[in-house]
């Protein structure tokens, strides 16, 4: 430990010369609100064990349960308490942004088993309100939204985060509302019937419910997965299929125009697919692949089965862009297992087929129509890899970027769809179970705003690599890692999502990348592993129950050809008290909801309207709390919110200042459109980080940071720091990470010893700025810094699946001004570009609230 301290002292030898604040950049967080332990928000457990407290009064027995006793309404003592705080006299500490959601306090005996897993894990489903108002008028009075943030999968592969599976195909559902049996049903009539916790109808228990067909013996009902786990999967029987389960199908659509060949996209993507063939899910050996290429013509590739007389893949060229036809019905979509050797041969030769092309045109729209025709009979995924604006054929797009309109009211037009083809074609794809993912690499304008409609309505995603070039190793490695993980992801196929709830509640609006097939059914040709969805809930009738239940179900085909239903059930207490609603509101879920609303507002009414709506909403929430719960008293010039909602003000500021929404004349529309895609798809932990990035001080990080935890083996991160330049000292080293990019900030007076240990040189001028990778040096501090950077990149540690590998940039405080300005825009609490500082923001809010 002494060695660590000496090293920190050595890096800060010039601290006094530069007038460093005696508090240091990692000063202890400000004292919490009265009566609340430091670093702990009200109603939040100090450890996962505390979650079990709400199950303490439940009973478990081997006999069928009798009719449940009358439910008790939770008393005020059972619910989360309202702790008033003042954001001005008690400034927010960055660690509060990552606080757990308020606890869910259910009445005793709510679930039929005492399982600690009977209520939903917030990683899968999270409510903006963990205590639900009993009436629409009370919800309206609160000015808070009631919505669910749903992320059915938390990893790219089942093995990384398995959920219990009900294997016997005995699926008991309510006859009226079609809800799935779950831990919150009540058993009646000596266990022969169960009462639905959604609509109260009594249903027969299936005869096979207590029988283990595999072992041919009786089964203990109380051990069944669906009665103990709020998140589980059912293996679906034949009646859940309209056709045999489809195989996994990938059609790769390569841009082979001049831009895609010269920047190395064609060669890199072909090589990556070749090296990832073993990672593509294919356990049932039914996976099929196809390949097309596009420039000013369409190029089909016929790949024979291994062992055929002629093993050479052949290219068939079609020049008719208006009505493209399939030149041969055979060998265009082939079984990967049966044609593996010839697929490898084709991928090895692909680059050489187009290496001298002079063609700059791209008929991508026509190629997509042809690809749809090829894949539609089966369904599957079209993976587009493009470096050129589609400029001929169907869906032709014009170069419409105009720097003069950036930052003006006319900018919003650039964020809308230029050609209606991309919406109408996407809907057609969805109907035929065809999903589209876009990988875009242009160094010129590519109209992400138009092209992103294809993934938006088909359950896909848009990935944008601005200025990408394979000659830059950082670019090539980043794409190769992400694309390989993308190919390995165990996506669901031909999926639908439906959310049901207690009588009186209704799902009113759905947000995310899918097609709304009917009022309450969301269709996904492919169900991704790395996206979240938001569902707004309306209260249509007065709720008389002490708690409500909401249940999301995803019917899908696995990559291995098995039809399954993933069911997530959430129970929440009800209340007639506005104080209970505010004390149990979840600021992170609320922010995710308004992020989706803001994107909708941008695409419908423009950027100004979206920013104004966010500002109006936070003012409305603050005014309501002040008037209804703080007695109209602003506490001597403060800005009051309950402790659990303290992060909301800075989260809204971060959202307004995010690259997708902020007022600026410097943001190209492709970058803005990509940000809007992220703001409407990212899982909750990544979305919160995207709008309020992680900020770590590295030069003085604690002794245990950057080294494995002795108990878990996980790398420990330094404490997070507020996103303010006031926390930066000129001799420091810092990491800013928004989950998409990482910035390693080197202070202008960083001592040579620090530079030598971290970068292997004590010469500042020799340090490479911009996109880079960390040097691997044989010293402890370099290892710790690299460990922190890698750990911060690890999305799995955040409980989410994501293919994104953040790009690392080195920023010198006295270096490239544009790079420095870019990093500074992530310091949400500072004034930057045309955005206000946190201090100005809170001052403005206070003025509006007290009017």
N, C-alpha and C positions, 0 to 999 in steps of 0.2 A: 504494500500500500504506500510506503514511504517513497518508493521509486516513482509511482504514479504522481504523487504530490510534487516531487521534485521536477518531473517533466512538465506538469502544468505550470509550475512557477517559472520554468525556463521559457515557455511559450509566452508568458505574460510579463517578462522582465521589464518591458517598456510601459507597463500599465500606468504608473504614476506620471510618467512623462506626458502621457496623452490624457490625463485627467479622467481615468476610468471611474465610473460610479462605484462608490463603496459597496453598493448592494450587489454588483455583479450582474451579468446577464441571466444567470440562473438563480436569482433571488427567490426566496420562499414565496409561495403564492400568497396573495393578500388574505387576511383572515376571512373565514367564511361567515355567512349570516349567523346571527345569534342562535345558539342552541344546536347548531349543525356541526358535526366534526369536520375538520379541514379536508377538502378534496372529496366530500361526500354530499350528494344532493339528497333532498328529503325523499323518504320512501324507497331508497335504493339500497340493496344488500351490500354488505362489505365483502361477502364471499358467496359463491354459488350455493353453499349450504343453506343460506338464509332463504333461498327460494322454496325450500321444503317446509317452511313454517306454515304456509297457507294450507298445507295438507295435513297438519297435525291432528285435526279433529276427525279425520275420515276413518271409516271402519273398513276392514277387509275380512272376508270370510269365504269359505269354500262352498257355501250354500248359495243358491240364487237369492238375490236381494229382494226384499219385500218393497212395497210401495214406499217411496222416500217420504220422510217426515216433512211437514210444511217448511218451506224455505224461510230463513230468517233474513230480513233486510239488513245489510251491513250497517252497523252504527258508525258514527263519526270516528270512534276510536279505531275501527277496523280499516278505515280508508286513509289514504295519504293526507298528511297534514299540509296546510298552506303556510309556507314560511315567507313572509314579505322580505324583500331585499331592495337595496338601492344601487343601481348600476353605476351611479356617478361617484358616490362615496365608497363603494366597494367594487372596484373595477373587475371585470371578468378576467379570470385566469384561463389560458389556452387549454389547460387540462379539462376544464368543465365542458368543452365542446364534445368530448368523447364520453360523457357520462352515460351510464346505463339508463334505459327508459324507466319511468316510475313503475314501482311494483303493482301487480294486479292483485287486488285483495278480493277474493271471492267468498261468499257465505260458506259456512261449514257444510260438508256433505254435498257439495255441488257436483263432484265427479263420482262415478260409481266405483272407482278404485282409488286407493291412496297414492297412486303412482306419482312421483315427482315430475314425470314427463307428460301428465295428462293435459296440461295447457300448453299452448304453442310457444315454441322457442322464438324469441324476437328476430333471430337470424332469418327465419322463414316467413313470418307474417307479423306485422307490427302495426298497431293502431295509432292514429294521431291523438286519440283520447283513450286512456286506460280506465276511464270511468264515464259511462255513456249517459247523456241526458235522457230523461224519460219522454220528453216532448220535443216536437219540432220548434216550438216557440222558445224553449230554453236553449236549444242549440243555436238558434238564430241570435238570441240575446248574448250568447257568449262570444260571438264573432270568430270562433275557432272552427276549423273544418273537422268533419268526421270522415275519415278515409282510412283505407288499409294500404300499406306498402307490402306487396307480396313478392317474395323471391323464392320460388319453389325449390330451387337447387342452390347449394352453397359451395359447389366444387365442380370442376370440369369432368371428374370421373367418380362413379359411385363408390369405388373403393376408398376414396379419400374422405368421404363423409357418408357412410352408409346409413340408411333409415330402415326400420323394421319392415319386413315384407310379410303379408298375409298370403301364404302360398296355396291354400286349399281351394281357392276360387269360390268360397262361401262368402257372398257379399250381401249383407242385409241393408236394405234401403227403405226409407219411408215411402209408403204407397202414394202419399199425396204430394209432398214437396220434393221427394227424391233425394233427401239428405242421406249421407252415409252414417251408419251406426258409429258412435264415437264415445269417448270417455264421459260425456255429459248427458247421456240418455238415462232414463229411469226404467228399471225392470218391474213388471207388474205380474199378477196372477202366478205367483210361485216361480217366476222366472220364465214363464212361457210367452210373455208378451213384453214389448218395450215401448215406452212413450217417447216420441220424437221431441228433442229439445228445441227444434225449430218451429214446428207447427202444432205440437201437442197431440198428434194423432197416435193412437195405439196400433202397433204392428205386431204380427206374429214373429217369434224368433225362429229362424230356419231350423229344420230338424237336424241338419248336420253341424249346427253351430257348436255343439258340445261333443263332437266326434272327430277323432284324429284318423282321417282316412289312410294316411301313409302307414301308421302303426296299427291300424285296425283296433282301436280301443277308445274308451271315453277320454275326453279332454277336459281339463280344468278350465272352465269358461273364463275365470278371472285372470288367466295367464294369456288370453288372446291379445294380440298386438293392438288391435283397433280399440280395445277398452283401456289400454294403458298408455298409449302414445298418441299425442295429438297430431304428429306427423308420421304417416305410414303409407305403405303402398299395397294395393291389392293387385294380384294377378287376375286379369279379366278373363272371363269365359267367352264363349263364342258369340253370345248375344251383344257383346260390346264391339263387334266388328261388322262393318258394312262390306268388307272384302278381306281376303287374307292379309296379314300384316305385311306392309311393303318392305322391301329391302332398303338398306342405306344406299343412296345414289348420289354421286358427286359428278357434276359436269363442270369441267374447268374451261373457262372462256378466256383465252390469252389475247391480249393486245399485241400484235406483231408489227405495228407501225414503226416508223423510224425512231420516234422518241422512246418507245418501250425496248427496242433493241439496243440503242446506244447508251441508255442509262443502266443497262444490265438487268432490267426487270425480267425479261423473258428467260435469260439464262439462270438467274437466281431462283425464280419461282419453279422452273422445271427441275433444277437440281434439288430444291427443297422437297418437292413432291416425291421425287425419286428416293430421297433419303428418309422420307416419312411414311413410305408405303406400309411398313410394319406397324406403324402407330394408328393407321386408320382402322376404326373398329370393324372387325370382320370375323367375330367368333363363330357366327353361323355360316360363314363362307358364302354368303349371298350378296355381299357388297359389290356394287357395280360402279364403274367409272367410265367417263367419256371425255373427249378433248376436242375443243374447237378453237380456231384462231380467227382473228378479224383484223383487216386493214381496210382497204377500199372494197375488198371482196370477202366472202365467207370461206373458210377453209375447214373442211371436215376431215377427220382422221379415222380410217378404218383399221382396227387392230385385230388380226386373226387370233384364234385360240392357239395356245402353245402346242407345238407338235404338228401344226398344219403343214401342208406341202410347201406353202410360201409363208414364211414367218415375218416377212417385211411389212411393217405398217405402210399404208398408202394414203396419200392426200388427195382429196376431192375438192375442187374449187368451184364455187357457185358465185356468179357475178350479178344475178338478179336480186337486187336489194328490196324491191317492192313486194314481191311474193316469193320469199326464199323457200325452197323445197328441200326435202331430204334426198340426197343423191342415191342413197341405198338404205334400206330399212335394217340391214344387218351390220353387225360389228362396229356400230357407232357407240353403243353403250354396252360394255363388256363386263363379264364377271371377273373381278380382280384376281381371284384365286386361280381361275382357269387360264387367264391370259397374262399372268404376272411377268414372265420373262419378256414377252413382246411389249408389254407396257413399259418395262424398264428400257428396252431397246429404243422405243419411241421417244421417251423423255431424254435419253442421251443424245438423240439426233436432232431434237426440236430446234435448238438454238442455231445449228448450222443451216437449217432450211431457210432461215430469214436473215442471216447475218449481214447480207449486203443490200438489204431492202432500201430503196429511196422513197417509199410511199409514206406520206405524212397523214393521209386521211384515215378516219375510223368510222366504220358503219356499225357501231356498237348496238344501236337500237335494233337494227335488222338482225344482227347476230343473236340478240336476246330473244327475239321472236322465233328464230330458227331453233335456238336452244330449248325454248319452251315447248315447241312442237315435238322435239326429241324426247324430253323428259316427262311431259304431261301424262302419257299413258300409265306411267308408274308412279310419278311424283318423286321429289328429291330436291337437291340443293344445287343451284347454279352459283359457282364461285367466279366472280369477275375480277380479273387482274388487268388494270388499265392505266396508261400514262398519257392518254390523249383525250381531248374533248371530242365527244361524238359529233362529227361535222358533216356526215353524209347519211342518206337513207332514213329509215324510221327514227323518230326521236332526235332529229338533227337539232343541235344547240349552237347558239351564236356566242361569240366572245362579247359579254355584256358588262364585264367589270369596268367601272369608271371611278378612278380615285377621287374625282371631284365630288362625287355624291356620298363618299364615305363620311360618316359622322353627321349627315344631314337627314331630313325626313325622307329623302328619296332612297336612302340606303336599304330600307325595308323591302323595296321591290326586288333587290338582288337576292333576298333570302327566300323569295317565293319560287314556285315552280315555273320554269320558262316554257315548258312544252307539256301539254296535258297528257301526252303519251305515257309519261312515267307513272302517273297515278292510275290511269285506266288499265295499263298493261299489268301493273302490280296487282290490282284487284283480280284480273283474269288469272294471274299466276296463283294467287291464293286459293281460288276456286278449284284449281287442279293440283293442289298440294305441292306447289313449286315455290321454294324459298330462294331468295337471292341475297348474297353477301357481296359487298363492293369493297375491293382493295384498290385505292386510288393513289397514284404516285406522281402526278404531273408537277413539273416545276413552273408551269404556266397555269392560267385559270382553267379549272376543270368543271365548274358548276356543280359543286357538291350539293347545293340547295336542290337542284332538280334530280340528280342521280340518287340522293338519299331517300327519295320516295320509294324506290324499289325495295330496299330492306324494311322501310317503315311499315309497309302494309303486308309484308310476307314473313314477319318474324325473324328478319335477318339483322345485320348490323353493317354500318359504314366505317371503314378503317381508312384514315387519310395519312399519307406520309409526304408532307410538303418538302419539295426540293430533294427528294430521295435520289441517291446514286450509289450503285453497288461498288463503285471504286472506293467509296468511303467505307472502311471496314465496320464502323459503328452502325451505319445504315444497313449494311448487308446482314450483320449479325442480329440486329434487332428484328428485322423482318423475318429472317429464317427461324428465330426462336418463336416468334408470335405465330407464324403461319404453321409451323410444325405442331404447336399446341392446339391451334385451331382445328387442324386435321384430326387430332387425337381425341377431341372433345366428344363425349358420349351424348350427342344431342337426341332429343325426342323427335318423332316423326308423326305426321298427320294428327296433330294434337288440338284439343279444345280446352279452354279454361272457363269454368263457371263458378260463381260465388253465390252461396245461399246464406240466408240469415233468419233469425227469429222473426216470427210474424210481427209486422209493424215496421220492419226495416226493409229497405230496397236499394239495390245497387243502381245508382243513377248515372254515373259517368265512368268510363274506363280510359286509362292513359297508358301508352307504351307502344311497342312495335308489334302490331298484329292487325287483323281485319275484324271489325265488329260485325259478325255474321247476323246477329239478331240483337234484341235489346239487352240480353244478358249473356251472350255467348261470344267468346273471343276465339278466333280461329288462327292456328299457327301451322303452316305447312311443315315447319321445323321449329322445335321448341329449344331455344338456346339455354346454355348453362350460366351465362354471365350477364343476365339482364334482370331488372326488377320492373314491377308493374304497380300502378296506383289505381285504386277503385274508390270512388266517392260513394258514401252511404247516405241515403236520405231516410229521415224518420217520418213515416206516413201516418202512423197511429200512435196514440199514447201507449207507452210500454208499462205494464203493470208487474212484470217479473222483476225479481231482485238482480237478475243478471241476464245478459243476452249472449247468443252464440252466433258466430260467423264461420262459414266453412268454404274453403277454396278447394276445388277438385280439378286436377289436370289429367284428362284421358289422353294417352299417347302410346305410340309404339316405340319400344326401345330399339337401340341399334342392333340388337340381337334378335329382332323379330318377335318380341313378346309384347302383348297388349297389356298395359298396366294403367292403374289409376293412382296418382299421388294425391292424398287427402291431407289438408291442413285445417285443424279446428282451433278456434280461438274463443274463449269465454271471457266476458268483461262484466264487471258489476255496473249497476245503473244507479242514478242519483237524481234527486230533485234540487240539488244544491249547486249553485254556480261555483262556490268555493271548491267543492270536490272535483268539478270538471277542470278547473285551472290547476289544482294541485296534482292532477294525474295526466296532464297534457305532456306529450312527448315532442320536444322542440325539433329533434332530428327528423322525425316522421312528418311533422308539420312543414318543415323546410323542403323535404322531398316533394310533398304534395304541391307546394307553391312553385317549385322548380318546374314541374310538369305543366302547371297552369300558365306560368310565364312563357314557356316555349309555345304553348297553344296561342297565347295572346300575341307573341311576336309574329307568328305565321299568319294570324288573322288580322291584327290591327297595327302591327309595327313595334319597333323597339321602344319608342317613347311611351306608348300605351302600356307596355309590359313593365317598364321601370316604375311608371307612375302608379300602377296597380299594386305593385309590391310595397311601395312606400306608403300608399294609402292604407293597406292592410295592416302593416305593423303599427301605424298610428292608431288605427281602429282598435287593435288588441290592447295597446297601452291605455287608450282612453277608457275602454270598457273596464279594465282592471282597476284603474284609478277611481272611476265613478262608482262601480258596483262593489269592489272588495277592499279598496284602500281608503274608503271614506272621503274621497275627493282630496286627500292630503298628499302632496308631493314630497313630504318629508324634508322641508327646508331646502328646496331647490334640487331635489333628486329626480330620478327616473326609476319608477318602481315596477317590478315584476316579481312573481314568486320564484323561489330559488331554482325550481326545476326548469323554468322557462328563461333563465338568465342568458343562455347562449343565443336565444332567438334573434336579438337585435343585431349581433355581429354576424350571424348566419345570413340574415336578410341583406346586410351590407355586402357581405361576400358574394351573394348571388347577384346583386345589382352591379357589382364591380367585376364579375366574371367575364371572360373574353366573349362569351356568348351574348351578353346583355349590355355591357358597359358602353357609355357614350364615348366614342373615340373616332378620330379620322385616320387612325393608323392600322386598323384591323382589316385585312383582306376578307372578302365575303366567304371564301372557301373555309378559312379558319373559323369564322363565326358560325357558319353552318355546321361544321364538324362539332363545335362546342355545343350547339343546340341539340345535336344527336346525343351527345354524352349526357347533357342535362335531362334528357327524357328517357334514358335507358340504364344509367349506371346503378348498380346495387347501392343501397343506402350508405354503407361505410365509405365506399369510394366516392359517392356523390358529395358527401359532407367534406371529405378531404379535397375534392376538386374545387369547392367554393371557399373552404378555409384550410389551406395547406398546412402540412406539418413543418415545423421550424425547429431545428435542433442546433444548439451550440456545441461544436465539436472540440475546440481547442481546450476547453475546460470541463469536458464531460466527466461525470462521476467515474470513480475507479471501476465500477462494475459494468459500465456501458461498453458495448462492443465486444463483450466476452460472453461465453455461454453461461446461462443460469445453472448453478450447481445441481439443482433439483430436476429441472425440465430439459436442460441441454439447449434451450432456445436462447438466441442472442438477445441481450437486453439492450433496449434503446435508451438514449438520454431523455431527460424530461423535455416535454414540448415547451416551446417558448412562444409568447405572443408575437403576432405578425406585425412588428413595428420596428422601424429603424432605430428607435430609442434603445432597443435591446442589442444593437450591433456596436461593438467596439472596433476601432481601426486596426487592432492587431489580431483580430479574431478569424476563426474558420467556422463556417456555418453551412448547414444543409437545408434547403427549402424544397419540399416534395409535394406536388399536387396530385400524384398518382399517374400523371401523364408525362411530366418532365421533372427532372431533379436538377437543382442548381447548387453547385458547390461554390460558395462565396468566400473569396480570399480578401481579407482586409488590406488596405493600402500600406499598412505598417506591420504586416505579419513578419515576425522575426525569422531570420535565416534558418534557425534550428527547426522551426515548425515546417518550413518549406522543404528542408532537406529530409526530415522524417516522413513527410506525407508524399512528396513528389520526387524525391531523389535528387533534387537540385536546390541550392540555396540562391540561385540567380532568378529573380522574379521575371526578368525579360525572357527567360528560356521557357517559361510556363506556357503551354498551348491553351489558348482560350477557345470557348465554344464547345461543340459536340466532341466528346472524347470518352475514353475509358480510363479507369484508375490504374496507375502503375502498381505492379506487385513487387513490393520490397521486403527484404528480410529484416524487418524491425517491428516491434510490438505495436507502436502507435499506427503505422500504416495498416497493419492487419485489423486493428480495431476500427479505424475509419472505414475501411472497405467493408467490414462486417456490418457496420451501421447502415451504410449505403445499400447493401444487398438486402438486409433485413427490412429496411423501409420499403424496398421494392416488392417484397413478398406479400402478394395479395391473400394468399392462403392463411397467413397469420391474422388477417382481418375477418376471416370467416366468409370469404367470397371466392368464387371462381372467376378468373379473368385471364385472357391471353396477353394482356398489355404488359410490355416491359418498358418502364419509364426510361426516357433518354436522359443521359447525364451531360450537363453543360458545366464547364468551369468558367466562373465569372470573376474577373479581377476588378476590385472596387475602382481602381484608377485605370482600367482598361477600356475595351470597346464600349462606347456610350450606349449603343443600341441594345447590346446584350445586357448591360447593367440596368437599363430602363425596363427591359422585359422582366428580369428577375424582380425588380422593385414593384412591378404591378401586382405581384403575388403577396406583397406586404399589405394585406387588406386594411390594416388599421392606419396606414399612412395615406396622405394625399398623393395621388399619382395620376398622370394623364389628365382626364377631366373629372376624376372622382374625388369625393370628399374624404377627409380623415374620419376615424371613428369618433374622435372628440367633436368634430364639426357635426357629424351625423347625429350624435346623441343630443347635442345642443339644439339642432333643428327639430328633432323629435320632441324634445321637452317643450319647445315653444309651441308646436302644433298641439301637443296633448293638453296644455293648460289653457288654450284659447277658449 
